Amino acid sequence: MIYLDHNATTPIDSRVLEAMMPYLVSHYGNPSTLYRSGRLARSAVEAARIQVASLVGAQPAQVIFTSGGTEANNLALKGFCWNKPCCAELLVGATEHDSVLSPAESLEKSGWGLGRIPVDGNGLIDIDRLSSVVSDKTRLMSVMMASNETGVVQDIAALAAWAKNRGITFHSDAVQVAGKLPINFPQSGVQMMSLSAHKMYGPKGVGALVVDRSIELEPLFHGGGQEKGDRSGTENVAAIVGFGKAAELAMQERSQRAKDAERLRSKLEKGLSGMARVVVFADQAKRLPNTLQLGVEGVDGEMLLMQLDRKGIEVSSGSACSSGGKEPSHVLLSMGVERELARSAIRVSLGRDNSENDIDTFLREFKQIISRL
Ligand SMILES: Cc1ncc(COP(=O)(O)O)c(C=O)c1O
């Protein structure tokens, strides 16, 4: 099998699994208890907090562990807005992940104004067009650091500075960037940032919201007051330990992983460039080193995905979380891509175990399949 869907999830690193095992088997104490096994679990959670904070240059106290990127995004948007008198306005990027768009739409139903920030043909937000969507009621703005579909990387520092000048709090979904590109939370100007472990060779079901502590959030869950009251519920200790280890490894290996991915992506792009009817989306923008989204005129993306699957090659049609839906990707539509071409999209996202051979095999099978379809 050739796995080319690392933006959907990554395999767990054996070193991560090894770090997690003791907390599943022997050190199973509840970190809120005072006896030895509880204290061991507590210190493991706090060590992981330091590792995750280090990956993004944050303070450990700024890290709130969550059940993943989805919860982190919900906590950022709902937690922020619920803490304010109802209702003002929030802005979200047009290409955001559903875990930002859906809570934003839910807030809209409860009375908040919601604006979508348009992108250009390369999926980039044009700062000059922001004035058409902002108002004096805008309190929060959420723009992802990079798209899970196209890989397009936004100029977050410029957007955050723009928001700061207007007294608007800025959240960024960094789920796809952490472990792939360097992030510095304090320097980015971002006040809330979402992370997820399973996109960087960590376990599924754990993530974090990194937050500037001057921001007050209403918790999504109330209960035992864990995570300083920001996220009640007994900590998923083993997963948090795994997240910490994955973050530590990502810090050590990030630049090599990025170099390797970029080399393979260039090879892929070069191979595709000679093929008729094939379009690479957002190829003029800065993109994540491992990501390439393409369309093939006159071909259905899901059909293409299934044919590749029959050859043992796994790719995604747009965002994994919404595949199965018949609607073309909202990301491509917001970039002005025609519906038919958007429907043909597949995404290839490379990981550290991919080889030149994988790219050769993909190109050979892909060429044969599209000539038949
Ligand atoms: C950009 C982005 N944000 C958020 C998420 C959700 O993260 P999780 O799967 O940890 O809930 C994903 C997952 O696909 C993503 O790609």
The ligand as an SDF file (V2000), in Angstrom:
LIG
                    3D

 16 16  0  0  0  0  0  0  0  0999 V2000
   -6.9270   22.2880    9.2560 C   0  0  0  0  0  0  0  0  0  0  0  0
   -7.5620   21.3140   10.1990 C   0  0  0  0  0  0  0  0  0  0  0  0
   -8.1390   21.7660   11.3180 N   0  0  0  0  0  0  0  0  0  0  0  0
   -8.7150   20.9440   12.1930 C   0  0  0  0  0  0  0  0  0  0  0  0
   -8.7570   19.5830   11.9900 C   0  0  0  0  0  0  0  0  0  0  0  0
   -9.4100   18.7030   13.0040 C   0  0  0  0  0  0  0  0  0  0  0  0
   -8.4540   18.0870   13.8170 O   0  0  0  0  0  0  0  0  0  0  0  0
   -8.8240   16.7540   14.6330 P   0  0  0  0  0  0  0  0  0  0  0  0
   -8.9250   15.6570   13.6380 O   0  0  0  0  0  0  0  0  0  0  0  0
   -7.6900   16.5750   15.5970 O   0  0  0  0  0  0  0  0  0  0  0  0
  -10.1200   17.0130   15.3300 O   0  0  0  0  0  0  0  0  0  0  0  0
   -8.1760   19.0520   10.8310 C   0  0  0  0  0  0  0  0  0  0  0  0
   -8.2590   17.6090   10.5380 C   0  0  0  0  0  0  0  0  0  0  0  0
   -8.3910   17.1820    9.4040 O   0  0  0  0  0  0  0  0  0  0  0  0
   -7.5560   19.9430    9.9130 C   0  0  0  0  0  0  0  0  0  0  0  0
   -6.9680   19.5040    8.7970 O   0  0  0  0  0  0  0  0  0  0  0  0
  1  2  1  0
  2  3  1  0
  2 15  2  0
  3  4  2  0
  4  5  1  0
  5  6  1  0
  5 12  2  0
  6  7  1  0
  7  8  1  0
  8  9  2  0
  8 10  1  0
  8 11  1  0
 12 13  1  0
 12 15  1  0
 13 14  2  0
 15 16  1  0
M  END
$$$$
